[in-house]
Amino acid sequence: MADLTLLTDDELHERRTSLRQSLTTAANLVPTPSTAFFEKLKQDIDAATAEWIARRS
């Protein structure tokens, strides 16, 4: 990776723009998770929270 401190403002701007476009393209390729995924995630978070509270009590 190039030393970013050596780049000009214009080069940094160009690099940011390029990275943003790449990340946007990559994000568009990833399918949106199903509702079940988010429900399971919430259950896992709730279970971890309950375990944390139980251990702290």
TIZA-365503 format. One line per field, with one value per residue: residue number from 1; x negated, y negated, z negated of N, C-alpha, C, CB in turn. Coordinates in nm, 3 decimals. Each point is the difference from the previous one (the first is absolute). Glycine has a CB too. Example, Ala and Ser with C-alpha at 12.3 -4.5 7.8 and 13.67 -1.06 7.14 Angstrom:
BEGIN
nr: 1/2
n_X: -1.319/-0.154
n_Y: 0.569/-0.222
n_Z: -0.780/0.197
ca_X: 0.089/-0.082
ca_Y: -0.119/-0.119
ca_Z: 0.000/-0.006
c_X: -0.090/0.077
c_Y: -0.120/-0.109
c_Z: 0.000/-0.073
cb_X: 0.189/-0.118
cb_Y: 0.117/0.063
cb_Z: -0.125/0.215
end
This chain:
BEGIN
nr: 1/2/3/4/5/6/7/8/9/10/11/12/13/14/15/16/17/18/19/20/21/22/23/24/25/26/27/28/29/30/31/32/33/34/35/36/37/38/39/40/41/42/43/44/45/46/47/48/49/50/51/52/53/54/55/56/57
n_X: -0.085/-0.146/-0.146/0.353/-0.271/-0.025/0.316/-0.048/0.226/0.002/-0.079/0.233/0.218/-0.087/0.027/0.298/0.097/-0.109/0.140/0.285/-0.006/-0.082/0.239/0.224/-0.083/0.015/0.295/0.110/-0.110/0.177/0.283/0.105/-0.124/0.269/0.135/-0.193/-0.243/0.161/0.109/-0.296/-0.095/0.214/-0.088/-0.298/0.077/0.172/-0.236/-0.206/0.198/0.033/-0.313/-0.043/0.210/-0.124/-0.283/0.114/0.158
n_Y: 0.118/-0.219/-0.072/-0.070/-0.183/0.022/-0.121/-0.297/-0.044/0.171/0.270/-0.027/-0.031/0.265/0.174/-0.084/0.082/0.292/0.068/-0.088/0.203/0.247/-0.038/-0.020/0.275/0.147/-0.095/0.122/0.302/0.009/0.170/-0.251/0.229/0.135/-0.220/0.243/-0.208/-0.166/0.250/0.095/-0.290/-0.009/0.281/-0.094/-0.259/0.160/0.199/-0.230/-0.142/0.257/0.042/-0.290/0.034/0.271/-0.132/-0.252/0.192
n_Z: 0.000/0.200/-0.275/0.005/-0.035/0.335/0.057/0.110/-0.203/0.264/-0.148/-0.212/0.225/0.146/-0.262/-0.060/0.285/-0.022/-0.269/0.100/0.242/-0.181/-0.198/0.224/0.123/-0.274/-0.060/0.275/-0.083/-0.280/0.109/-0.171/-0.225/0.094/-0.165/-0.085/-0.030/-0.209/-0.173/-0.055/-0.091/-0.230/-0.116/-0.032/-0.165/-0.211/-0.068/-0.064/-0.205/-0.174/-0.032/-0.112/-0.231/-0.106/-0.044/-0.170/-0.232
ca_X: 0.085/-0.076/0.002/0.101/-0.051/-0.075/0.093/0.055/0.143/0.073/-0.021/0.081/0.140/0.021/-0.004/0.125/0.109/-0.016/0.037/0.144/0.069/-0.024/0.078/0.141/0.022/-0.006/0.119/0.114/-0.007/0.035/0.146/0.055/0.037/0.143/0.054/-0.036/-0.137/0.002/0.069/-0.095/-0.102/0.058/0.008/-0.136/-0.040/0.078/-0.054/-0.132/0.026/0.050/-0.113/-0.088/0.065/-0.003/-0.136/-0.033/0.086
ca_Y: -0.118/-0.124/-0.089/-0.100/-0.135/-0.048/-0.032/-0.136/-0.005/0.053/0.145/0.058/-0.010/0.101/0.131/0.014/0.018/0.134/0.096/-0.011/0.067/0.143/0.050/-0.006/0.112/0.125/0.006/0.031/0.141/0.082/0.003/-0.044/0.115/0.020/-0.044/0.102/-0.027/-0.108/0.052/0.087/-0.089/-0.064/0.102/0.024/-0.117/0.004/0.109/-0.043/-0.104/0.067/0.070/-0.103/-0.052/0.107/0.013/-0.122/-0.010
ca_Z: 0.000/0.010/-0.116/0.032/-0.030/0.116/0.108/0.003/-0.030/0.116/0.004/-0.109/0.040/0.104/-0.066/-0.076/0.096/0.055/-0.105/-0.025/0.111/-0.014/-0.113/0.037/0.092/-0.079/-0.085/0.085/0.038/-0.116/-0.016/-0.128/-0.082/-0.022/-0.129/-0.098/-0.044/-0.099/-0.118/-0.069/-0.054/-0.118/-0.104/-0.048/-0.078/-0.124/-0.082/-0.049/-0.099/-0.120/-0.060/-0.058/-0.120/-0.101/-0.052/-0.074/-0.120
c_X: -0.089/0.009/0.093/-0.047/-0.076/0.091/0.045/0.148/0.083/-0.012/0.081/0.148/0.032/0.003/0.128/0.117/-0.003/0.041/0.150/0.078/-0.016/0.085/0.150/0.036/0.002/0.125/0.124/0.003/0.042/0.151/0.042/0.041/0.152/0.041/-0.037/-0.142/-0.001/0.072/-0.094/-0.111/0.049/0.010/-0.138/-0.050/0.072/-0.054/-0.135/0.016/0.047/-0.113/-0.095/0.059/-0.004/-0.138/-0.040/0.079/-0.059
c_Y: -0.124/-0.080/-0.117/-0.143/-0.060/-0.042/-0.146/0.006/0.058/0.152/0.069/-0.001/0.107/0.141/0.026/0.028/0.142/0.106/-0.002/0.072/0.150/0.059/0.000/0.115/0.132/0.015/0.035/0.146/0.094/0.000/-0.047/0.123/0.008/-0.055/0.098/-0.022/-0.105/0.043/0.088/-0.084/-0.067/0.099/0.027/-0.116/-0.001/0.108/-0.038/-0.106/0.062/0.074/-0.098/-0.054/0.104/0.013/-0.120/-0.012/0.079
c_Z: 0.000/-0.130/0.034/-0.028/0.118/0.115/-0.009/-0.037/0.114/0.010/-0.109/0.036/0.105/-0.060/-0.078/0.093/0.056/-0.102/-0.027/0.109/-0.010/-0.112/0.030/0.093/-0.075/-0.087/0.080/0.042/-0.113/-0.018/-0.139/-0.081/-0.020/-0.137/-0.110/-0.053/-0.110/-0.127/-0.083/-0.064/-0.128/-0.115/-0.060/-0.087/-0.135/-0.094/-0.059/-0.108/-0.131/-0.072/-0.069/-0.130/-0.111/-0.062/-0.085/-0.131/-0.115
cb_X: 0.185/0.041/-0.239/0.173/-0.015/-0.186/0.076/-0.167/-0.040/-0.039/-0.230/-0.172/-0.001/-0.115/-0.251/-0.090/-0.007/-0.185/-0.226/-0.034/-0.038/-0.234/-0.178/-0.003/-0.110/-0.251/-0.103/-0.004/-0.183/-0.222/0.010/0.080/-0.222/-0.006/0.191/0.154/-0.085/-0.005/0.219/0.050/-0.090/0.129/0.197/-0.046/-0.043/0.202/0.122/-0.102/0.059/0.227/0.018/-0.080/0.150/0.180/-0.057/-0.054/0.201
cb_Y: 0.124/-0.004/0.065/0.170/0.064/0.149/0.240/-0.071/-0.203/-0.218/-0.035/-0.078/-0.248/-0.150/-0.017/-0.155/-0.245/-0.084/-0.029/-0.221/-0.200/-0.032/-0.083/-0.250/-0.129/-0.013/-0.169/-0.235/-0.060/-0.052/0.189/-0.220/-0.014/0.205/-0.114/0.162/0.058/-0.167/-0.008/0.188/-0.038/-0.157/0.103/0.138/-0.130/-0.083/0.167/0.053/-0.162/0.024/0.179/-0.062/-0.145/0.120/0.137/-0.110/-0.027
cb_Z: -0.123/0.249/-0.071/-0.052/-0.240/-0.068/0.005/0.177/-0.141/0.119/0.094/-0.167/-0.050/0.167/-0.015/-0.175/0.057/0.146/-0.103/-0.117/0.144/0.085/-0.154/-0.025/0.184/-0.001/-0.152/0.080/0.158/-0.111/0.164/0.101/-0.116/0.148/0.117/0.116/0.229/0.185/0.124/0.161/0.231/0.146/0.118/0.206/0.213/0.124/0.143/0.223/0.183/0.108/0.177/0.230/0.140/0.124/0.199/0.218/0.146
end
